[in-house]
Amino acid sequence: MKSFYLNCTLLLIGVTCIVMGRINLRSNRSVIKAFPQRDVDIGKAAAGDEHRVTFRIRNVQDNAITLVSIHPDCGCTQLGESSTVFPASLAPSESMDLVFKWKVAFADSTNSIRRKIGLHLLCDGKSHFEFLTLSATRSN
């Protein structure tokens, strides 16, 4: 129930920002580049396996950007050990490692899983949302 209210609150904030013109949904320009890539497939995994995945993000803008917050779509994905305090600023071309701990959990009828991690960024006074993805295939 708690996650329902959190999702409703985030939706309300997003709609309010769109109406006020603070979020640019028409822009296809990404403000970050993720390494090794935005979508990481860990391959075969069993339910309950724990994986540590590192994304390196780099500011590809001419101005500083701010990583305001991180929003995994499930409690099975958590920000790992990090000295990063949010909000965190990235100068042009500067990089930062984001380490996640992922405890794989499959729904009973599925053989694959995909988790999204939302990044809320500020660039030029406007909010941007970027997504990183983790995926796996059931091994048993």
Disulfide bonds with the S-S distance in Angstrom:
none
